[in-house]
């Protein structure tokens, strides 16, 4: 079985476009429901993380902490940091 590089590139590009448009899909839904501010922030943070996912390294501690900071921003006091206990 041969791997078609052009097909792989198209799949990756399509996935990137979907991530970029995720906010456009989710924001109208958020506006139509009576959600707590915290719930809306959780969704918006997740969208921000998905849009930046290509910039993270799975083997970097700094990258892990940056991803945590993006996901938990304004939800916990110490986003992007390890717990002390």
PyMOL commands that set and color helices and strands:
alter all, ss='L'
color gray80, all
select helices_A, chain A and resi 5-31+37-55+61-72
alter helices_A, ss='H'
color red, helices_A
deselect
rebuild
show_as cartoon
